[in-house]
Amino acid sequence: MITGILIMTFMVILGAPLFTIIALSAIYGFSRSDIDLSVIAIEIFRIVDTPILIAIPLFTLAGYILGESKASGRLVRLTDAMLGWMPAGLSIVSLFACAFFTALTGASGATIIALGAILYPAMKQAGYGENFNLGLITSSGSLGLLFPPSIALILYGVIAQQMDLEQTVAIDDLFIAGLLPGLLMLLMLTAYSIYKSRGFEIKQHDFSWRILAHAMKESAWELPMPFVLIGGIYSGYFAISEAAAVAVLYVFLVEVIILREVSFARLPNIMRDSMVLVGGVLVILGVSLASTNYLIDAEIPNKLFEFVRANIDSKLTFLILLNVFLLGLGMILDIFSALVLIVPLMLPIAIGYGIHPVHFGIIFLANMQIGYFTPPVGMNLFIASYRFKKPVTDLYVATIPFMFILMLAVLIITYWPELSLYLINNK
């Protein structure tokens, strides 16, 4: 046992791919239990029998095509026409535009790169402070992870469904559950932006129906998409996988055929880049299912729960330690790897403390999205440093106020489960 752990630790130090380490742990565990290793192939094959899983590559491809088009610019102009007249209007525009774009593309780093090029110079020209601009764009890049059709929400649902829990975890329930917590985070940052903007000499523009009409006309092709997808899912007209297929078809027709902002020549590269991401996620998910099967057979989650229960009596204490652990995890692992590695271990423990699996999923993702920009090694800090050509230490200072505000939001989300479960219980 110790030898196996040492070998895997050594592989980690050498920089071995994550999926090989997970696969090795499964092989080692089944070998020690004298179980035929063909069970690993069977477990990996199980993902083929998961119809909902097709939504991940389809939504990812739709997001990548949108990211290559000029949709981000139209989104900013539309939100500016709607909200730009308000106090701190441009900062509110930035928050909502980044959240919406991340929800569609599923990649917070892509949001910083795509929208940062538009929002950062616009906010600077409008009179906002340098640190405020950097902190707002860097932190808001991950806000969309709680809004449908977030790929992270779908992946969490897939993993939870593979664990045969007594409480079902439906993807559409996760979509509903993320709405109020996501809005809470947006509103808290909006309030801070309004308060902070009083110290800046900001140029504002009056509300104009003419400008709003022009912005809506400009975005006329993209505007119906979220309503068609989300409305179709909640009305029962689309399954999640069908909605993903509709999203790809819709984005293809609009951006490639009608608006012609993405050429046919660029499509193969876009498909390749999007499927590289999806392939990495699916490989990790496949070997993780095999590893999870061994953990269940060996009753590791039960033993881990008994250990935790013996040392932590209070559900409140468990939730505090969970928040600290997930924030640290978000700094060192991308969200997809964290989901497939940690959820199979932590979800049974959370259920043992009486935490609803849907609520646990929202807690998990809310913490992880803060971890993306938590110093010193949050991934979005380095993406923003590269995008804005600023020292990463400047990003540390800029994001700290936003980090504390969102941490407060996470505490509310964690200790007020009804915020996540109210819409589900009353649908």
C-alpha positions in Angstrom: 0.0 0.0 0.0 2.7 2.5 1.0 4.8 1.5 -2.0 1.9 2.3 -4.3 1.3 5.7 -2.7 5.0 6.5 -3.0 5.0 5.5 -6.7 2.0 7.7 -7.5 3.5 10.6 -5.5 6.7 10.3 -7.5 4.7 10.4 -10.7 2.9 13.5 -9.6 6.3 15.2 -8.9 7.5 14.2 -12.3 4.5 15.8 -13.9 2.7 12.7 -15.1 -0.8 13.4 -16.7 -3.6 13.3 -14.2 -5.5 10.5 -15.9 -2.5 8.2 -15.8 -2.2 8.7 -12.0 -6.0 8.0 -11.5 -5.8 5.0 -13.8 -2.8 3.6 -11.9 -4.6 4.0 -8.6 -7.5 2.0 -9.9 -5.2 -0.7 -11.4 -3.3 -0.9 -8.1 -6.5 -1.1 -6.0 -8.2 -3.8 -8.1 -4.9 -5.8 -8.3 -4.6 -5.8 -4.5 -8.2 -6.9 -4.2 -7.6 -9.8 -6.7 -10.3 -8.4 -9.1 -10.0 -8.9 -12.8 -8.6 -5.7 -14.4 -11.2 -5.9 -17.2 -13.6 -4.2 -14.8 -11.7 -1.0 -15.5 -12.5 -1.2 -19.2 -16.1 -2.0 -18.3 -16.3 1.1 -16.1 -14.8 3.3 -18.7 -17.3 2.0 -21.2 -20.1 3.0 -18.9 -19.8 6.6 -20.0 -21.0 5.5 -23.5 -24.3 4.6 -21.8 -24.7 8.1 -20.3 -26.9 10.0 -22.9 -26.6 13.3 -21.0 -22.8 13.2 -21.5 -23.2 14.2 -25.1 -24.3 17.7 -23.9 -20.7 18.5 -22.8 -19.0 18.3 -26.2 -21.9 20.0 -27.9 -22.2 22.9 -25.5 -18.4 23.3 -25.6 -18.3 23.5 -29.4 -21.1 26.0 -29.4 -19.2 28.1 -26.8 -16.0 28.0 -28.8 -17.8 29.1 -32.0 -19.4 32.0 -30.1 -16.0 32.9 -28.6 -14.5 33.1 -32.1 -17.3 35.4 -33.4 -18.0 39.0 -32.6 -20.8 38.0 -30.2 -18.9 39.2 -27.2 -18.8 42.8 -28.6 -22.5 42.8 -29.3 -23.2 41.5 -25.8 -21.2 44.3 -24.2 -23.0 46.9 -26.4 -26.4 45.5 -25.5 -25.8 45.4 -21.8 -24.3 48.8 -21.9 -27.4 50.2 -23.6 -29.6 48.5 -21.0 -27.5 49.2 -17.8 -24.8 51.8 -18.7 -27.0 54.8 -17.6 -27.0 53.6 -14.0 -24.5 54.7 -11.3 -21.4 52.5 -12.0 -23.2 51.4 -15.1 -20.2 50.1 -17.0 -18.9 48.0 -14.1 -22.4 46.4 -13.8 -22.3 45.8 -17.6 -19.0 44.1 -17.1 -20.3 41.8 -14.4 -23.4 40.7 -16.2 -21.7 40.4 -19.6 -18.8 38.2 -18.1 -21.3 36.0 -16.2 -23.5 35.5 -19.3 -20.5 34.8 -21.6 -18.9 32.3 -19.1 -22.2 30.5 -18.8 -22.4 30.0 -22.6 -18.7 29.2 -23.2 -18.0 27.3 -20.0 -14.5 28.7 -19.8 -13.7 31.6 -17.4 -10.2 32.1 -19.0 -11.8 32.6 -22.4 -14.1 35.3 -20.9 -11.1 37.2 -19.6 -9.4 37.1 -22.9 -12.4 37.8 -25.1 -14.3 40.4 -23.0 -11.2 41.8 -21.3 -10.0 43.3 -24.6 -13.3 45.3 -24.8 -14.1 46.0 -21.1 -10.7 46.9 -19.7 -9.9 49.9 -22.0 -13.6 51.0 -21.9 -13.6 51.1 -18.1 -10.2 52.8 -18.0 -11.5 55.5 -20.5 -14.7 55.9 -18.4 -12.6 56.9 -15.3 -12.6 53.7 -13.2 -9.4 53.0 -11.2 -6.8 50.6 -12.5 -7.0 48.1 -9.6 -10.8 48.2 -9.7 -10.8 47.4 -13.4 -8.3 44.5 -13.1 -10.0 43.1 -10.0 -13.5 43.2 -11.4 -12.8 41.6 -14.8 -10.5 38.9 -13.3 -13.0 38.0 -10.6 -16.2 38.2 -12.8 -14.6 35.9 -15.4 -15.8 32.8 -13.4 -19.2 34.0 -12.2 -21.2 32.2 -15.0 -20.3 28.7 -13.6 -23.6 28.6 -11.7 -25.8 29.7 -14.6 -27.2 27.3 -17.2 -26.0 25.8 -19.4 -22.8 25.6 -17.4 -20.7 22.6 -18.4 -19.5 22.3 -14.8 -23.1 21.9 -13.6 -23.7 19.2 -16.2 -20.5 17.3 -15.3 -21.3 17.4 -11.6 -24.7 16.0 -12.4 -23.2 13.2 -14.5 -20.8 12.2 -11.7 -23.5 12.3 -9.0 -25.8 10.2 -11.2 -23.1 7.5 -11.6 -22.9 7.1 -7.8 -26.4 5.6 -7.4 -27.4 8.0 -4.6 -30.8 7.6 -2.8 -31.5 11.3 -3.7 -31.6 11.9 -7.4 -29.5 14.7 -8.9 -31.2 15.9 -12.1 -29.3 18.3 -14.4 -32.3 20.6 -14.8 -32.5 20.8 -10.9 -28.9 21.9 -10.8 -29.6 24.5 -13.5 -32.5 25.9 -11.3 -30.5 25.6 -8.1 -27.7 27.7 -9.4 -29.9 30.7 -10.4 -30.4 32.4 -7.0 -26.9 31.8 -5.6 -25.4 33.1 -8.9 -27.6 36.2 -8.8 -26.6 36.7 -5.1 -23.0 36.8 -6.1 -23.7 39.2 -9.0 -25.8 41.5 -6.8 -23.2 41.7 -4.0 -20.5 42.6 -6.5 -22.9 45.1 -8.1 -23.5 46.8 -4.7 -19.7 47.0 -4.1 -19.2 48.4 -7.6 -21.8 51.2 -7.0 -20.2 52.0 -3.6 -16.6 52.0 -5.0 -17.5 54.1 -8.1 -18.4 57.1 -5.9 -14.6 57.7 -5.5 -14.1 57.8 -9.3 -14.9 60.6 -11.8 -16.9 58.4 -14.1 -18.4 59.5 -17.4 -22.0 58.4 -17.7 -24.4 58.4 -20.6 -28.2 58.9 -20.5 -30.5 56.1 -21.3 -31.5 56.1 -25.0 -34.3 54.0 -26.5 -32.7 54.6 -29.9 -29.3 53.1 -28.8 -31.1 50.2 -27.0 -33.1 49.5 -30.1 -30.0 49.6 -32.3 -28.1 47.2 -29.9 -31.0 44.8 -29.8 -31.3 44.8 -33.6 -27.5 44.2 -33.7 -27.9 41.2 -31.4 -31.2 40.0 -32.8 -29.8 36.7 -33.9 -28.1 35.8 -30.6 -30.8 37.2 -28.2 -33.3 34.3 -28.7 -30.7 31.6 -28.0 -30.7 31.5 -24.2 -34.5 31.8 -24.1 -34.9 29.0 -26.6 -32.5 26.7 -24.8 -33.5 27.4 -21.2 -37.2 27.7 -22.0 -37.1 24.4 -24.0 -35.4 22.6 -21.1 -37.7 23.8 -18.3 -40.8 23.4 -20.4 -39.9 19.7 -21.0 -39.7 20.3 -24.8 -35.9 19.6 -24.9 -33.8 17.1 -23.0 -30.4 18.5 -21.9 -28.6 16.7 -24.7 -31.2 17.8 -27.3 -30.8 21.4 -26.1 -27.0 21.1 -26.6 -27.6 19.9 -30.2 -29.9 22.8 -30.8 -27.3 25.2 -29.4 -24.6 23.9 -31.8 -27.0 24.1 -34.8 -28.2 27.6 -33.8 -24.7 29.0 -33.3 -23.5 27.4 -36.5 -26.4 28.9 -38.6 -26.0 32.3 -37.0 -22.3 32.8 -36.8 -21.2 30.8 -39.8 -24.0 30.9 -42.3 -25.9 34.1 -41.6 -23.5 36.6 -40.1 -20.4 34.9 -41.6 -18.1 36.0 -38.7 -16.6 32.5 -38.5 -15.4 31.1 -41.8 -15.7 27.5 -42.8 -11.9 27.4 -43.0 -11.6 28.2 -39.3 -14.2 25.6 -38.2 -11.8 22.6 -38.2 -9.4 24.4 -35.9 -12.3 25.5 -33.6 -13.6 21.9 -33.5 -10.1 20.6 -32.7 -9.5 23.0 -29.9 -12.9 22.4 -28.3 -12.6 18.6 -28.5 -9.1 18.7 -27.1 -10.7 20.2 -23.9 -13.6 17.7 -24.0 -11.3 14.8 -24.7 -9.2 15.6 -21.7 -12.3 15.8 -19.5 -13.8 12.6 -20.8 -10.5 10.6 -20.4 -10.2 11.8 -16.8 -13.9 11.1 -16.2 -13.6 7.5 -17.7 -10.6 6.5 -15.5 -12.2 8.3 -12.5 -15.3 6.1 -12.8 -13.1 3.0 -12.6 -11.3 4.5 -9.6 -14.6 5.5 -8.0 -15.9 1.9 -8.4 -12.9 0.6 -6.5 -13.4 3.2 -3.8 -17.0 2.1 -3.4 -16.1 -1.6 -3.4 -13.4 -0.9 -0.7 -15.9 1.2 1.2 -13.4 4.1 1.3 -16.1 6.8 1.4 -17.8 5.1 4.4 -14.5 4.7 6.2 -13.6 8.3 5.4 -17.0 9.5 6.7 -16.6 7.5 9.9 -13.2 9.1 10.4 -14.5 12.6 9.7 -17.6 11.9 11.9 -15.3 10.7 14.8 -13.4 14.0 14.6 -16.0 16.5 13.6 -19.3 16.3 15.4 -20.9 19.4 14.0 -22.4 19.9 10.5 -21.4 23.5 10.8 -17.8 22.7 11.5 -17.8 20.3 8.5 -19.1 23.0 6.2 -16.5 25.5 7.4 -13.7 23.0 6.7 -15.3 22.0 3.4 -15.2 25.7 2.3 -11.6 26.1 3.2 -10.7 22.8 1.4 -12.5 23.7 -1.8 -11.0 27.2 -1.9 -7.6 25.7 -1.7 -8.5 23.0 -4.3 -9.7 25.7 -6.7 -6.3 27.3 -6.7 -4.4 24.2 -7.7 -6.8 22.2 -9.9 -9.0 23.1 -12.9 -12.7 22.7 -12.1 -13.2 19.6 -14.3 -10.4 17.6 -12.6 -11.5 18.7 -9.2 -15.1 17.5 -9.9 -14.1 14.0 -11.1 -11.5 13.5 -8.3 -13.2 15.0 -5.2 -16.9 14.7 -5.7 -17.0 10.8 -5.4 -15.1 11.1 -2.1 -16.8 14.2 -0.6 -20.4 13.8 -1.7 -21.2 10.7 0.4 -19.7 12.4 3.4 -21.8 15.5 2.8 -24.9 13.4 2.5 -24.0 11.7 5.8 -24.2 15.1 7.4 -27.6 15.7 5.9 -26.5 18.0 3.0 -28.7 17.7 -0.1 -26.5 16.6 -3.1 -27.8 19.5 -5.2 -26.9 22.0 -2.5 -23.5 20.3 -2.2 -22.9 20.8 -5.9 -23.7 24.5 -5.7 -21.4 24.9 -2.7 -18.7 23.0 -4.6 -18.9 25.2 -7.7 -19.3 28.5 -5.8 -16.1 27.7 -3.9 -14.2 26.6 -7.0 -15.0 29.7 -9.0 -13.5 31.8 -6.2 -10.4 29.6 -6.2 -9.8 30.5 -9.8 -8.6 33.9 -8.7 -7.5 33.3 -5.1 -3.8 34.2 -4.6 -1.2 33.0 -4.9 -1.8 30.4 -7.7 -5.4 30.9 -8.9 -5.4 30.2 -12.7 -7.3 33.3 -13.7 -4.7 35.5 -12.0 -2.1 34.3 -14.5 -4.5 34.5 -17.5 -5.3 38.1 -16.6 -1.7 38.9 -16.0 -0.9 37.7 -19.5 -3.9 39.4 -21.1 -3.4 42.8 -19.5 0.4 42.7 -19.4 0.5 43.4 -15.6 2.6 41.7 -12.9 0.7 38.9 -11.2 1.3 40.6 -7.9 -0.8 43.6 -9.1 -3.6 41.1 -9.7 -3.2 39.8 -6.2 -3.9 43.2 -4.8 -6.7 44.0 -7.2 -8.7 40.9 -6.6 -8.6 40.8 -2.8 -11.7 43.0 -2.2 -13.7 41.0 -4.7 -12.5 37.7 -3.2 -13.7 38.7 0.3 -17.1 39.8 -1.0 -17.6 36.5 -2.9 -16.4 34.6 0.2 -19.2 36.2 2.1 -21.6 35.1 -0.6 -20.3 31.6 -0.4 -20.9 31.5 3.3 -24.5 32.6 2.7 -24.9 30.0 0.0 -23.4 27.3 2.3 -25.3 28.0 5.5 -28.6 28.9 3.8 -29.5 25.8 1.8 -33.0 27.1 1.0 -31.3 29.7 -1.3 -30.3 26.8 -3.6 -33.2 24.5 -3.0 -36.2 26.9 -2.8 -36.9 27.0 -6.6 -36.5 23.2 -6.8 -38.9 22.6 -3.9 -41.5 24.9 -5.4 -41.3 24.2 -9.1 
